[in-house]
Amino acid sequence: MTKQYSVFLLILFFSVGIVQAQIDKNSALFLELKKQDSIFFDRGFNRCDMAYLEKSVDDNLKFYHDNGGFQDRKLFLERTKQNICGNPNQKPIRKVIESSLEVFPLYNNGELYGAIQSGEHQFYIREKGKEDALGGQAKFTTVWTKKDGNWFMSDVLSYDHGAPKLNGADNIEQLLKDNHIPTLGLGVIENGKLTQIKVFGTLDGKASAAYNSLFNVASLTKPVTAMTVLRLASLGKWNLDEPLYHYWTDPDIANDPGIKKLTARLVLSHQTGFPNWRWMNKDGKLNFEFDPGTKYQYSGEGFEYLRKALEKKFRKSLEQLASEYVFQPLDMKDTSYIWNGKKDEGRVVIGYDSYGKPYDIVKNKTANAADDLITTVEDYGKFLVAVMNNELLSDSVFEAMKTRQVKTKANKYFGLGFEIYDLGNDAIALSHSGADKGVNTIVFLLPKTRQGLIIFTNADDGYKIYEPLMNQYFGNNGKKIVEIETR
């Protein structure tokens, strides 16, 4: 313990007299200190009104920061001007977590002369043309003293800096509110087991969303389709390298020699040469944009092509095949490619655009191998646990699934059905995401630490909360994933 910190504790607990119990949050003093805190940070920190800041801190200010060290008044003002206000194009913004605020009055001979205020606050990065991005969180303890009717900040402790702490419901709900996300489905895997299932928000803006609420998870459909195919391969019923034209050829490309190169392996690793969707072409027809197997290009059409080959070979729908080989073995009772009005209507989460306008629910009558799977956090958690613990595949197929089939960018690859992040030190993350109108979803598996994370959101901007949640649950590994993705 430093000498300066010891002196500060003496100030708090001896020199000032007895500290009273926390006061009522509706009391005049609590509301006054809440106002002082708000004005101080809004004007001095967020808007960089240095003249106001200089007037509001005591001449003998003592500021203790767990990372930045001790600062007197002069150094505190200098660092604020340089580090907080020095780059207006990327400005830190402070927001208090109001539910965390506490105030303890300070008396001397029965006369109020100050108060101790404590709480937690979060820090955002504000960039022009972008929504504020949540970057960190810390605790604070402030001594306010009253002189000639004015309040001054005289002693400050700023500590426990780190990633946003989102375990508490209040903090997650604030995160959703700040980012205008109506609903969040969150699943946490620890030690290879699904340990947390939480759903925050509402189904439709009114009714509370239950833990078994149904989400459209967009392209998180693809890993489920991939696992169905890999399961068939593990059982010797399907060859990953057999040409698909043995079972299906799309009329649009029937005369293209590229059809003889298409295999399930190339589909699952996105090396077909197809566009993402044929409707993106002016003529609306399927085509090869490059020779199959020569490079990476994400394609939903590839998965649909594979679906048609599967259904021709096995004379069963993809829904039937997935139910038999994945859903039933894993007890995924709430997962389907097909809309079931009787079962789904009252539990489905509505999607919203960035203006809060609801989208229509997608109600597929036939399976799409690449999109629109309906599932719950619990069911998808069961699926990911089975992937991590290899409950469905042969050892050789499981290793192929995790093998880098094609490079997509630095330290990032596609395996069979999952993206692979190289985290260094023989550690990887398996991942996939999904994005449609009113849907942003993402999942991660960290095989080495046996951790996993499921994030389902129902908003066009749902991706904005990925980073703080990843930082919270994965720590440095989460930061590594973000660095790879944003590099």
C-alpha positions in Angstrom: 0.0 0.0 0.0 1.4 3.4 -1.0 1.9 6.2 1.4 -0.4 8.4 -0.6 -3.2 5.8 -0.5 -2.8 5.3 3.2 -3.1 9.0 3.7 -6.3 9.0 1.7 -7.8 6.2 3.8 -6.9 8.2 6.9 -8.8 11.1 5.4 -11.8 9.0 4.8 -12.1 7.1 8.1 -10.4 9.2 10.8 -9.9 12.9 9.9 -13.4 13.5 8.7 -15.2 11.8 11.6 -17.6 9.0 11.4 -19.0 8.1 8.0 -22.8 7.8 8.1 -24.8 5.0 6.4 -25.7 5.2 2.8 -28.5 7.7 2.4 -31.9 7.2 0.7 -31.7 7.6 -3.1 -34.6 10.0 -3.1 -33.0 12.3 -0.5 -32.0 15.9 -1.3 -28.3 15.1 -0.7 -28.2 12.0 -2.9 -30.0 13.9 -5.8 -27.6 16.9 -5.4 -24.5 14.7 -5.6 -26.0 12.8 -8.5 -26.4 16.1 -10.3 -22.9 17.3 -9.4 -21.4 14.0 -10.8 -23.5 14.3 -14.0 -22.6 18.0 -14.6 -18.9 17.4 -13.8 -18.5 14.5 -16.3 -20.8 15.8 -19.0 -19.2 19.2 -19.1 -15.7 18.5 -18.0 -15.1 15.0 -19.4 -17.5 14.5 -22.3 -17.6 18.0 -23.6 -14.1 19.0 -22.5 -15.0 22.3 -20.9 -11.6 22.8 -19.3 -12.6 26.1 -17.7 -15.5 24.4 -15.9 -13.2 21.5 -14.9 -10.6 23.8 -13.3 -13.3 25.6 -11.3 -14.8 22.3 -10.0 -11.8 20.5 -8.6 -10.2 21.4 -5.3 -6.8 23.1 -5.2 -5.4 20.2 -3.3 -7.0 17.5 -5.5 -5.7 14.0 -4.9 -6.5 11.5 -7.7 -5.6 7.8 -7.4 -5.8 5.7 -10.6 -5.1 2.0 -10.5 -3.3 2.2 -13.9 -2.3 5.8 -14.3 -0.9 6.3 -10.8 -1.2 9.3 -8.5 -2.1 12.7 -9.9 -2.3 16.0 -8.2 -4.5 18.8 -9.6 -2.0 20.0 -12.1 -1.2 16.6 -13.6 -4.9 15.6 -13.5 -5.9 18.6 -15.6 -2.9 18.1 -18.0 -3.8 14.4 -18.6 -7.4 15.2 -19.1 -6.6 17.8 -21.7 -4.1 15.5 -23.5 -5.6 12.0 -23.2 -9.4 12.7 -23.0 -9.7 15.8 -25.1 -6.7 15.6 -27.4 -8.4 13.7 -30.3 -11.9 15.0 -31.1 -12.3 12.4 -33.9 -12.2 9.6 -31.4 -13.5 10.9 -28.1 -13.9 8.9 -24.9 -17.4 9.4 -23.3 -18.3 8.6 -19.7 -21.7 7.3 -18.6 -22.5 6.4 -15.0 -24.4 3.3 -14.1 -27.1 5.0 -12.1 -28.2 1.9 -10.2 -24.6 1.6 -8.7 -24.5 5.1 -7.1 -24.2 5.4 -3.4 -23.7 8.5 -1.2 -22.5 8.7 2.4 -22.7 12.1 4.2 -19.7 13.5 6.0 -20.3 15.4 9.3 -18.1 17.4 11.6 -19.6 18.3 15.0 -23.0 17.6 13.5 -22.5 19.9 10.5 -22.5 18.5 6.9 -19.4 19.5 5.1 -19.1 16.9 2.4 -20.0 13.4 1.2 -18.4 10.3 -0.3 -20.0 9.1 -3.5 -19.2 5.7 -5.0 -20.4 3.8 -8.1 -19.4 2.4 -11.4 -19.2 4.0 -14.8 -18.6 2.9 -18.4 -16.6 4.5 -21.1 -17.5 4.7 -24.7 -15.6 5.8 -27.8 -17.4 8.3 -30.0 -16.4 8.6 -33.6 -18.0 10.8 -36.2 -20.8 9.0 -38.1 -20.8 6.0 -35.8 -22.7 4.9 -32.8 -20.9 5.1 -29.5 -18.9 1.9 -28.9 -18.7 0.6 -25.4 -15.1 0.2 -24.4 -14.5 -0.3 -20.7 -15.8 0.0 -17.1 -14.4 1.0 -13.7 -15.4 1.8 -10.2 -15.0 5.2 -8.5 -15.1 6.7 -5.1 -15.2 10.5 -4.9 -15.0 12.8 -1.9 -17.0 16.0 -2.5 -16.5 18.9 -0.1 -18.8 21.9 0.2 -17.3 25.4 0.5 -19.2 28.6 0.5 -22.3 26.8 -0.9 -20.4 25.2 -3.8 -19.3 21.5 -4.3 -15.8 20.6 -5.2 -14.2 17.3 -6.1 -11.3 16.9 -3.6 -10.3 13.2 -3.5 -10.9 10.5 -6.1 -10.2 6.8 -6.3 -10.6 5.3 -9.9 -10.0 1.6 -9.9 -10.9 -1.9 -11.3 -10.6 -0.7 -14.9 -11.3 -3.4 -17.5 -13.8 -4.7 -19.9 -17.5 -4.0 -19.2 -18.8 -6.2 -16.5 -22.0 -7.6 -17.9 -22.8 -10.5 -15.6 -25.4 -8.4 -13.8 -28.8 -8.1 -15.4 -28.9 -4.3 -14.8 -25.7 -3.8 -16.8 -26.8 -6.0 -19.7 -30.1 -4.2 -19.8 -28.3 -0.9 -19.9 -26.1 -2.2 -22.7 -29.2 -3.2 -24.7 -30.8 0.1 -24.0 -27.8 2.1 -25.0 -27.6 0.2 -28.3 -31.3 0.1 -29.0 -31.5 -3.7 -29.0 -34.9 -5.0 -27.9 -34.0 -8.6 -27.1 -30.8 -10.6 -26.3 -30.4 -14.3 -26.0 -27.2 -15.3 -24.2 -25.7 -18.7 -23.7 -22.5 -19.4 -21.9 -20.4 -22.7 -22.1 -17.9 -23.4 -19.4 -15.8 -26.5 -19.0 -17.6 -28.0 -22.0 -21.1 -27.6 -20.4 -23.9 -25.1 -21.1 -23.9 -23.2 -17.7 -26.0 -20.1 -18.5 -29.1 -19.5 -20.5 -30.5 -16.0 -20.4 -33.0 -14.0 -22.5 -33.4 -10.3 -21.9 -36.1 -8.0 -23.3 -39.4 -8.7 -25.0 -40.8 -10.9 -27.7 -42.7 -8.1 -29.5 -42.0 -4.9 -27.6 -44.6 -5.9 -25.0 -44.5 -9.5 -23.7 -41.4 -10.5 -21.8 -39.2 -12.9 -23.6 -38.9 -16.3 -21.7 -35.7 -18.4 -21.6 -37.2 -20.7 -24.3 -38.0 -17.9 -26.7 -37.5 -18.8 -30.4 -35.1 -16.8 -32.5 -34.5 -16.8 -36.2 -30.7 -17.2 -36.3 -30.0 -16.5 -40.0 -26.8 -18.0 -41.2 -26.2 -19.9 -37.9 -28.3 -22.4 -39.9 -25.2 -23.3 -41.9 -23.3 -25.0 -39.0 -26.3 -27.2 -38.3 -26.6 -28.2 -42.0 -22.8 -28.9 -42.0 -23.1 -31.1 -38.9 -25.9 -33.1 -40.5 -23.6 -33.7 -43.5 -20.6 -34.5 -41.4 -22.6 -36.9 -39.3 -23.7 -38.7 -42.5 -20.0 -38.8 -43.5 -19.0 -40.2 -40.1 -21.6 -43.0 -40.5 -20.3 -43.9 -44.0 -23.5 -42.7 -45.7 -21.9 -39.8 -47.5 -18.5 -39.0 -49.1 -17.3 -35.4 -48.6 -15.3 -35.6 -51.8 -17.8 -37.2 -54.1 -19.0 -34.9 -57.0 -22.4 -33.6 -56.3 -23.5 -33.9 -59.9 -24.0 -37.6 -59.2 -27.2 -36.6 -57.4 -28.0 -33.0 -58.5 -27.2 -30.5 -61.2 -28.8 -27.1 -61.3 -30.3 -26.3 -64.7 -28.6 -22.8 -64.8 -25.1 -24.4 -64.9 -25.9 -27.8 -66.5 -23.5 -27.1 -69.4 -20.6 -25.7 -67.3 -17.7 -28.2 -66.7 -17.4 -26.7 -63.2 -20.2 -28.9 -61.9 -18.0 -31.9 -61.9 -15.7 -30.3 -59.4 -18.4 -29.5 -56.8 -18.2 -31.5 -53.6 -19.6 -31.3 -50.1 -16.1 -30.3 -48.8 -16.0 -27.3 -51.1 -19.5 -26.3 -50.1 -18.9 -26.5 -46.4 -15.7 -24.4 -46.8 -17.2 -21.9 -49.2 -15.0 -22.7 -52.2 -17.8 -23.4 -54.8 -17.3 -20.3 -56.9 -21.0 -19.4 -56.5 -22.2 -15.9 -55.5 -23.8 -15.7 -52.1 -27.3 -15.7 -53.7 -28.2 -16.0 -57.4 -30.8 -13.2 -57.0 -27.9 -10.8 -56.7 -27.1 -11.4 -60.4 -28.9 -9.2 -62.9 -30.4 -12.2 -64.7 -31.2 -14.0 -61.4 -29.5 -17.2 -62.5 -26.8 -19.3 -60.8 -23.3 -19.1 -62.2 -19.6 -19.8 -61.4 -17.6 -16.7 -60.6 -14.4 -18.6 -60.4 -13.3 -22.2 -60.8 -14.5 -24.4 -57.8 -11.8 -25.1 -55.2 -9.5 -22.3 -56.2 -10.4 -19.7 -53.5 -12.8 -18.6 -50.8 -16.2 -16.9 -51.4 -19.0 -17.1 -48.9 -22.1 -18.6 -50.5 -25.6 -19.6 -49.3 -26.2 -21.0 -52.8 -23.6 -23.6 -52.2 -25.5 -24.9 -49.1 -28.7 -24.9 -51.1 -27.0 -26.9 -53.9 -25.8 -29.4 -51.3 -29.3 -29.7 -49.8 -30.8 -30.6 -53.1 -28.1 -33.3 -53.7 -28.7 -34.7 -50.2 -32.5 -34.8 -50.7 -32.1 -36.6 -54.0 -29.7 -39.2 -52.6 -31.6 -40.0 -49.4 -35.1 -39.2 -50.7 -35.7 -37.3 -47.5 -36.0 -33.6 -46.8 -33.2 -31.7 -45.0 -35.6 -31.2 -42.1 -36.1 -35.0 -41.8 -32.3 -35.7 -42.1 -31.4 -33.1 -39.5 -34.1 -34.3 -37.2 -32.8 -37.9 -37.5 -29.1 -37.2 -37.2 -28.8 -34.1 -35.1 -32.0 -32.7 -33.5 -33.2 -36.0 -32.0 -29.9 -37.3 -30.7 -29.2 -34.0 -29.0 -32.8 -33.5 -27.7 -33.2 -30.2 -29.7 -37.0 -30.2 -29.5 -37.4 -26.5 -30.4 -35.3 -26.4 -33.5 -36.6 -26.5 -37.1 -35.9 -25.2 -40.6 -39.6 -25.0 -41.1 -42.1 -22.6 -39.5 -44.6 -24.3 -37.3 -47.4 -21.9 -36.6 -49.0 -23.9 -33.7 -45.7 -24.2 -31.9 -43.9 -21.0 -32.8 -46.4 -18.2 -33.0 -46.5 -17.3 -29.3 -42.8 -17.7 -28.6 -41.0 -16.2 -31.6 -38.9 -13.0 -31.1 -39.8 -10.2 -33.6 -36.9 -8.5 -35.5 -36.5 -4.8 -35.8 -34.7 -2.3 -38.0 -32.5 0.5 -36.8 -35.5 2.8 -36.4 -37.5 0.4 -34.2 -39.8 -0.8 -37.0 -40.7 -4.5 -36.8 -40.0 -6.8 -39.7 -42.4 -9.6 -40.8 -41.6 -13.0 -39.4 -40.0 -15.4 -41.9 -42.3 -18.5 -42.2 -40.5 -21.0 -44.4 -42.6 -23.9 -45.7 -39.5 -25.8 -46.9 -36.0 -26.0 -45.5 -33.3 -23.5 -46.5 -29.9 -25.1 -45.8 -28.2 -21.7 -45.3 -30.7 -19.5 -43.6 -33.7 -19.0 -41.2 -33.3 -21.8 -38.7 -35.7 -21.3 -35.8 -34.2 -22.3 -32.4 -33.6 -21.4 -28.8 -30.5 -20.5 -26.8 -30.8 -23.8 -25.0 -31.1 -25.9 -28.2 -28.2 -24.2 -29.9 -26.2 -24.5 -26.8 -26.8 -28.2 -26.8 -25.6 -28.3 -30.4 -22.4 -26.4 -29.7 -21.6 -28.5 -26.6 -22.0 -31.6 -28.8 -19.6 -30.0 -31.4 -17.0 -29.2 -28.7 -17.2 -32.6 -27.1 -17.5 -34.4 -30.4 -20.6 -36.3 -29.6 -21.7 -36.9 -33.2 -18.7 -37.4 -35.5 -16.0 -39.9 -36.1 -12.5 -38.8 -35.0 -11.3 -38.3 -38.6 -14.3 -36.3 -39.6 -14.1 -34.2 -36.4 -10.5 -33.4 -37.2 -11.4 -32.4 -40.7 -14.0 -30.1 -39.4 -11.4 -28.2 -37.4 -8.8 -28.3 -40.2 -8.1 -25.1 -42.2 -9.6 -25.8 -45.6 -9.1 -22.2 -47.0 -7.6 -19.0 -45.7 -10.0 -16.0 -45.6 -7.7 -13.3 -44.1 -4.7 -13.1 -41.8 -5.1 -15.6 -39.0 -8.6 -16.6 -40.1 -9.7 -19.6 -42.1 -12.8 -21.7 -43.0 -13.0 -25.3 -41.9 -16.0 -27.5 -42.6 -19.0 -25.4 -41.5 -17.1 -23.2 -39.0 -14.7 -20.3 -39.3 -11.4 -20.8 -37.5 -9.5 -18.0 -35.7 -5.8 -18.7 -35.0 -5.3 -17.3 -31.5 -1.7 -18.3 -31.1 -0.1 -20.9 -28.7 -2.0 -23.7 -30.4 -5.4 -22.2 -29.5 -8.2 -21.6 -32.0 -11.8 -20.3 -31.9 -14.5 -21.9 -33.9 -17.2 -19.4 -34.9 -20.0 -18.5 -37.2 -22.3 -15.5 -37.4 -25.7 -14.7 -39.0 -27.2 -11.4 -40.3 -30.6 -10.8 -41.9 -33.2 -8.1 -41.5 -33.8 -7.8 -37.8 -31.3 -10.6 -37.0 -27.7 -10.5 -35.8 -26.3 -13.6 -34.2 -22.9 -15.1 -33.5 -21.4 -18.1 -31.7 -17.9 -19.0 -30.5 -16.2 -22.2 -29.3 -12.7 -22.2 -27.7 -11.7 -25.8 -27.6 -8.5 -25.3 -25.6 -10.3 -23.6 -22.7 -13.6 -25.5 -23.3 -15.5 -22.2 -23.3 -18.3 -21.1 -25.6 -20.6 -18.1 -26.2 -24.0 -17.7 -27.9 -25.3 -14.3 -28.8 -28.7 -13.9 -30.4 -30.1 -10.4 -31.1 -33.2 -9.2 -32.9 -32.0 -5.9 -34.4 -30.1 -4.7 -37.5 -27.5 -3.2 -35.2 -27.2 -6.2 -32.8 -23.6 -6.7 -33.7 -22.7 -3.6 -31.7 -22.8 -5.6 -28.4 -20.6 -8.5 -29.6 -17.3 -6.9 -28.5 -18.2 -6.1 -24.9 -19.8 -9.5 -24.4 -16.8 -11.3 -25.9 -14.4 -9.2 -23.8 -16.4 -10.1 -20.7 -16.6 -13.8 -21.2 -13.3 -14.5 -23.1 -11.0 -11.8 -21.8 -7.7 -11.7 -23.9 -9.0 -14.3 -26.3 -12.0 -12.1 -27.0 -9.7 -9.2 -27.7 -7.6 -11.4 -30.1 -10.7 -12.4 -32.1 -11.7 -8.7 -32.4 -8.1 -7.8 -33.5 -8.2 -10.5 -36.2 -11.6 -9.4 -37.4 -10.9 -5.7 -37.5 -7.3 -5.9 -38.8 
